[in-house]
């Protein structure tokens, strides 16, 4: 059985393995402070544990529920989010646009622009919900 477990301030993806009479906890991946199961986590677990069957859809739904519960009445989470938003704002404000032109990796430049567009869309949705 694969599930998300919180250890301190971080979340881990773990799996119970029965060895005779005992159950051993197998650490599959560290998910960080927010229990997000990304495509990279999926690929990494599948590559490292070839014979393990994981219901990724159910697991992702549970991780989203864990994230929602972790945000409720958690002022530290909100403080961290505010600090991250402030840092991103300052980094973007001080970044000259010619940096994007000088990048040798065109894929990285377009990925950066796509990320900003996604952020803009998400912020627009959240700000409209607050109104």
Buried (B, 14 or more C-beta within 10 A) or exposed (E): EBBBBBEEEEBBBBBEEEEEEEEEEEEBBEBEBBBBBEEEBBEBBEEEBEEEEBEBEEBBEBBEEBBEEBEEEEEEBEEBEEEEEEEEEEEEEEEEEEEBEEEEEEEEBEEBEEEEEEEEEEEEEEEEEEE
